[in-house]
Amino acid sequence: MVRKRFQPAKTGFELLKTMDYDKYLSRIGLGKKDYPFWKQMGKGLLSAYALIGACWWYNGTSPLGWWTLKPKPKEEKELAHLYERREFPYPGDKEAMEEFIAKGGMIGTAIGPKGIPELDKDAYNYHQELQDKKLHQEAQKLWFRMRNEVISELQEKGFDIE
């Protein structure tokens, strides 16, 4: 009987060529026998996502309503400007931001309580209005605090104030 010698160790590509990957992959459902199943699954997912994407795109660009085949009524068309999407500038674009703020920013695009866009406010007037509102709130807080202090002092002295 002939003695066997030690075989040289296989490394790198030699080792990769000798391994039976299908044996391991078939255990987790990724073998050669499972290929038709995954091919069908891929086709199904691709077509489903394509259909959903087409519907989503159509919804964003359609002159019709969502899944309706009739045009929008006249009243809805008249009020459409109240619900249209507003384009906001990219924060890094200084020129567009300045133009947006000069037009009034968020306030220039705001809808008033009667559904009419408030276009009479510019950025400076809005800033002034905010400052006035803050000042009024601070004055109100101070007034209530002083009033409560006076009432508490009078109640300590024995006066009946409510």
NORVENWO-V60991 format. One record per residue. N is the residue number from 1. NEAR is the number of other C-alpha atoms within 8 Angstrom. Layout:
# NORVENWO-V60991
N,NEAR + N,NEAR
This chain:
# NORVENWO-V60991
1,2 + 2,3 + 3,4 + 4,4 + 5,4 + 6,4 + 7,4 + 8,4 + 9,4 + 10,6 + 11,7 + 12,6 + 13,6 + 14,8 + 15,9 + 16,8 + 17,6 + 18,6 + 19,6 + 20,6 + 21,6 + 22,9 + 23,8 + 24,9 + 25,10 + 26,12 + 27,8 + 28,7 + 29,7 + 30,11 + 31,13 + 32,7 + 33,7 + 34,10 + 35,9 + 36,7 + 37,7 + 38,8 + 39,8 + 40,8 + 41,8 + 42,8 + 43,8 + 44,8 + 45,8 + 46,8 + 47,8 + 48,8 + 49,8 + 50,8 + 51,8 + 52,8 + 53,8 + 54,8 + 55,8 + 56,8 + 57,8 + 58,8 + 59,9 + 60,6 + 61,6 + 62,7 + 63,6 + 64,10 + 65,11 + 66,5 + 67,5 + 68,7 + 69,6 + 70,6 + 71,8 + 72,9 + 73,6 + 74,6 + 75,6 + 76,8 + 77,9 + 78,7 + 79,8 + 80,8 + 81,7 + 82,7 + 83,6 + 84,6 + 85,4 + 86,5 + 87,4 + 88,5 + 89,8 + 90,7 + 91,6 + 92,4 + 93,8 + 94,7 + 95,6 + 96,9 + 97,11 + 98,8 + 99,8 + 100,11 + 101,10 + 102,9 + 103,9 + 104,14 + 105,10 + 106,7 + 107,11 + 108,13 + 109,11 + 110,8 + 111,10 + 112,8 + 113,5 + 114,5 + 115,7 + 116,7 + 117,9 + 118,11 + 119,8 + 120,5 + 121,10 + 122,12 + 123,12 + 124,6 + 125,8 + 126,11 + 127,8 + 128,8 + 129,8 + 130,8 + 131,8 + 132,8 + 133,8 + 134,8 + 135,8 + 136,8 + 137,8 + 138,8 + 139,8 + 140,8 + 141,8 + 142,8 + 143,8 + 144,8 + 145,8 + 146,8 + 147,8 + 148,8 + 149,8 + 150,8 + 151,9 + 152,8 + 153,8 + 154,11 + 155,10 + 156,7 + 157,6 + 158,6 + 159,7 + 160,6 + 161,6 + 162,2
